[in-house]
C-alpha cells in the first residue's frame, strides 16, 4: 500500500524506492474500505470533531471547522457527506434544531446563523 494510517499519523510510501514519509495530524482517518479494522465512518469523524464544535456553538460561541487537504482526500465527504451518510455539517445542524425544538422556556429564544465556504 502506498498510504497507511494509524492513530494521528499517515505514512506515504514512494512506490519507486519504498522510501516512507510520515505526517502527523490532529486526526488522520482511514476511510478507503469499510471492512478494514481501522475504518473511520462518519460517526467516528463527528464524534471526534463535530461534537465539540456543536457543544461550543450551543453555548453561544462562534465556531469554525476548517478542512484542508489534497483533492480527493475526503474534505467535502467529511464535512457534508453523501446521501444517507451525512457529514459533520448536516449532523450538527440537525442536532441544533432538535435542541431548539426541545426548548420549553418561553423566555429563551434562539438565533441560528451558519455559513460555508468551499474554495477550489
N, C-alpha and C positions, 0 to 999 in steps of 0.2 A: 504494500500500500504506500502511496506517495504521502498521504496525510494520515496522521493518527492523533487522537486527543485523549487526554487523561486529566481529570480534575480541571485545573486552571491553565493547563499547558497544551499547546499544539505543536506538533513536530511535522516538519515538511522535509521529505527526502528527495534529493536530486536523483532522478532515475538513471542519469548518465554515469554518476560516480558514487552513488549511495551516501553522499555527504548529507548529514542531517543538520537542520537549524531548528532551534526551539524558541517558541514565543510564549510569553506568559501574559494572561489577561485576567480581568476580574472574573470572567466566566468564559468558558470555552465548551461549546456543546457539539456533540456528535448527533446528527440527525439524518444520516445517509440511509440507514437500514433499520427498520423497526424491530427486526429480530435480534439485533446486536444488544448485548447486555448493558452497554453504556449509552444506549439510545436516549436522547433527551426529547421528550414530547413537549407540546405547548403547555401542559400543566406544570411541568418542571420549570420551564422558562418563566412562566407567570409567577410561580411560587418564589423563584429566586430574585426576580427583578420587578415584576408588575405589582406584587403585593405591597412592597414598601412604598412605591410611588403612589399607589392608591391610598394607603393609610395616611400619608403626608398630605395628599390633596384633600382628603376628607377632614383633616384637622385645620384646613384653611390655608395651607402653604401653597405657593406657586411651585409647581414641579415640572421637571422636564426629563425626558428619556432620549438619549442620543444613541443611534445605531450607526456604526461605521464599519466599513469593510469592503472587500473586493466585490465586484459584480458577481452575482450568483452565490454569494456566501450565506444568504438567508436573512438579510436585514428586513426586507419587506415581509417575508413569511413570519418572522418572529414578531414584528410589530403589528401586522394586520391579519395574518393568517391566510387560509384559503378554504373556501366552502365552509363546512361544518367544523373544521379545525381552526378555531378562532385564535388570533394572536393577542398580544398584550392590550392593544388599544380597545378592541371591542369588548374584551373581558372586563377591563377596568370601567368602561362606560356602562356596561350592563350592571355591574356591582354598584356604581354610584347611583343609578336611577332606582335600583332595588332599595337602597338605603333611603333615598329621598321619599319614595312611596311608603316606606315603613314608618316615616316620621308621624307621630301623633300630637306633637306640640304645635298648637296653632300660632304661638308666638315666635316660632322659628321658621325662617324662610331660607331658601337656597337659590344661589345663582351659579349656574354651571357654564363655564366657558372653556372651549378647547380649540386648539389649532394644531395643524400638522403640516410640516414642510418636507417635501422629498426632493432632493437635488440629485441630478444625474450628471 
